[in-house]
Each structure stands twice: as C-alpha cells, then as structure tokens.
Amino acid sequence: CEDAVDPDGDLIVQYRFYYESSGGMLSMISFGPDAFQQLFIPIGLEEDDYKVKIVCQVEDFYGAYVQFDVASVQVSYPVNEDSGEQDSVYILNLINDGISETLEKYVQEDNSRNISQVISGYSTMLNALSEARLDVDNTDNPYYYSEETTAEDWQEDYDNSVEIRETLVSVLSNADTSTPEAMTQVAGALSLVT
C-alpha cells in the first residue's frame, strides 16, 4: 500500500490488510501505521485454486477509508520435501516447529498482530487435517487417510492436533486486544483455531 494517497489529502493514520475468505467475507490479517507490512497468509480454498485475495483499507485522520485490492496470491498446502507428499505427520511437525521457533518469538516480543496471523495460518492446516479425519472417503483432501492408516496413527494425529489447538488458544487468550482492530484480528484467529 506504499502508493496509497488519501483522496482529500488528509493524513493517513492506518493501513488494514485483509484476506477475502469464502463468500467474499474479509478477515483481518494485519493493521498498523506502516504501508508495508509482512503478512502471514492462510491457505487458500481448493475451489479457488488456493488463491487468496489481499485487500487493503487505508484510513485517514478522520476515520474515513478507501479500500482496494492489493494482490491475489496462491497459497497451498506445504509438501514434505523428503517424500514429495502432503502428509499429516509432516504438517503436525511443521506446526510444532513453527510454534517453538516463530510463535514463541512473537510472544516474547508481545507482537499480537503477527501472533494472530501465524495462528490463522496454522489453523487452516489443522482444519484440513480435521476434515480428512472426518471424511475418510474424500481422496481429494491433501491429507487423506488411506486404508494403510492404522487406528493408532489416526488417534495420534488427533491427539497432537488437540494439543496444538490448546496451545494456540492459550497464546491467543493472552494476546493484546486493546484496540478494535486487535480485537477483530484475535477474534478471527480464534474462530479458525476452535
């Protein structure tokens, strides 16, 4: 949003970035006084070819804003580099590594904006795993559980997913919600993780 200009020449005080989810609903991913922000974008929907539309609202000193499309980005499920496959164990390990590296860093920095963004991204992966567990006949799901999946494997994935979700909810429960924008962002992340 670096080239954004207020149509009336008023002082720009805030940039709010959203991604467009199913049904055209906007979910906030970041906000602040900087026109350039690092964004952690959740995985897109399969029916949209995993494309995620990014929208920016530029707010002026008086609270008026203008909205425009920034980009359309393709964000799909991560692939295990060793096997070339998308598998549940790989995804759960990826999320756990991300929690211990990236998320803990943002918690220490008290960076609620990035905490909410990262948790939203992790939640989309966890939700795909949950859908695969519930719909065992859907071979189109990237985390499809095959006939070779044992009940113990399935249960272990489930238990790991529950533990990760509990960790993510715990982190969000301590996030800063002192502004309406922060509250909206944390609420959006909570709706994905629960």
Secondary structure, 3 states (H helix, E strand, C coil): CCCCCCCCCCCEEEEEEEEECHHHCEEEEEEECCCCCCCCCCCCCHHHCCEEEEEEEEEECCCCEEEEEEEEEECCCCCCCCCCCCCHHHHHHHHHHHHHHHHHHHHHHCCHHHHHHHHHHHHHHHHHHHHHHHCCCCCCCCCCCCCCCCHHHHHHHHHHHHHHHHHHHHHHHCCCCCCHHHHHHHHHHHHHHC
